[in-house]
Amino acid sequence: MKDSKSAPKFIAKHLLDIPRSGIRDFFDIVSTRKDVISLGIGEPDFVTPWHVREQAIFALDRGATSYTSNLGLLELRKAISKHLSKEIKVHYSPETEILVTVGVSEALDLAVRAITNPGDEVLYHEPCYVSYGPIITFTHGVPVPVTTTSENGFRLTRRMLEEKVTSKTRVLILNFPTNPTGGMLTPDDVRGIAKFAVKHDLLVITDEIYDTLVYDKKQFSIASLPGMKERTIYLNGFSKAYAMTGFRIGYSCAPAHITEAMMKIHQYTMLCAPILSQKAALEALNHGNTAMLEMREEYRKRRNFIHAALNEAGLKCHLPDGAFYAFPKIPACGMTSKEFALTLLDKENVACVPGTAFGPCGEGFIRCSYSTNMDEIKEATKRIARFVKGLKRR
Ligand SMILES: Cc1ncc(COP(=O)(O)O)c(C=O)c1O
């Protein structure tokens, strides 16, 4: 912590040590250059399906410009409940257990704030989505990352968690498929982690925002295991599955008393998610499956291509099971991930995110997003191969 003399005036102390997102910093550099091929973007390159946009337009045309219930439109909560009963076989009451939020981002923030007391330890796996550590720190909780590795496809096991748990641990955050690694758990991993959560009386926050973008395996939600609904906050949203990042819409499902606690914060800070986005989300859930499957097929082709091309270029890369990210190891060249990414950008005009943006254990890796069209992926991987060849000749 910086001492108060050098600290910027007025800023709360606990914010001072939180760095800006490494992705943001890197893309500030990228934005100063022309004609960059970006494998850095963490959002779909598709536009939201037309029928979904159309419903938002119709709703606006009909004058849907008001607040909604704090929990969100009941019709949308009912559709979410029906969807989850089918997909993960868990019933959530639309009246008391579902909260519609401003993206999964808000749901995550509410979940951690609603259950973390100052000093509580929160376990999560790293490399991970950039927000987890900072959100825990915002609540005066203690972030406890658990390192996952490429050797086992960035899985998380009970044994790894047992090494990190203490009497102060209260919460475990899971994100499978994972941003940035594309890693997933086996059903046995999920069962082991559930037993771990019960043994240590932990609450689990499971961020399943990439659950539909799974290519060969099947998503297995921890919330669906016996005894887990009671201790799980299930988060999901529309940004990735339906290419709706700009709508800012997501949801949380949890036992009524937890939903009520999260709703209290949401009510006083956000009030409700935007009504037009809720209308669009309803359309996506009711009729968006075909478009979602088409996008997934395109991601699958790109995943297969980028995985092969990166390995051929000399960047050892596990096959991502889900999401739209490859997380290859950079070749031994004496550079850090950041130096590698910056030099690649400088020499070949290709942008990838340094692995350290996702935690210190991301050192030695870069994140290559394949939410970019196939022609660009082909050209980018060609340039990466040329760049790596040049490195070897040094
Ligand atoms: C793992 C993960 N969780 C949550 C989010 C935030 O999603 P939303 O757009 O719903 O706020 C992202 C966005 O990249 C993500 O990768």
The ligand as a MOL file (V3000), in Angstrom:
LIG
                    3D

  0  0  0     0  0            999 V3000
M  V30 BEGIN CTAB
M  V30 COUNTS 16 16 0 0 0
M  V30 BEGIN ATOM
M  V30 1 C -15.6640 -15.0390 -17.5020 0
M  V30 2 C -16.4270 -13.7840 -17.7360 0
M  V30 3 N -17.3640 -13.4210 -16.8570 0
M  V30 4 C -18.0650 -12.2850 -17.0160 0
M  V30 5 C -17.8410 -11.4470 -18.0920 0
M  V30 6 C -18.6480 -10.1950 -18.2050 0
M  V30 7 O -19.7370 -10.4030 -19.0520 0
M  V30 8 P -20.9240 -9.3900 -19.2420 0
M  V30 9 O -20.7730 -8.7920 -20.6010 0
M  V30 10 O -22.1660 -10.2340 -19.1450 0
M  V30 11 O -20.8640 -8.3770 -18.1680 0
M  V30 12 C -16.8740 -11.7900 -19.0390 0
M  V30 13 C -16.5750 -10.9060 -20.1660 0
M  V30 14 O -15.6070 -11.0380 -20.8930 0
M  V30 15 C -16.1480 -12.9940 -18.8640 0
M  V30 16 O -15.2070 -13.3850 -19.7400 0
M  V30 END ATOM
M  V30 BEGIN BOND
M  V30 1 1 1 2
M  V30 2 1 2 3
M  V30 3 2 2 15
M  V30 4 2 3 4
M  V30 5 1 4 5
M  V30 6 1 5 6
M  V30 7 2 5 12
M  V30 8 1 6 7
M  V30 9 1 7 8
M  V30 10 2 8 9
M  V30 11 1 8 10
M  V30 12 1 8 11
M  V30 13 1 12 13
M  V30 14 1 12 15
M  V30 15 2 13 14
M  V30 16 1 15 16
M  V30 END BOND
M  V30 END CTAB
M  END
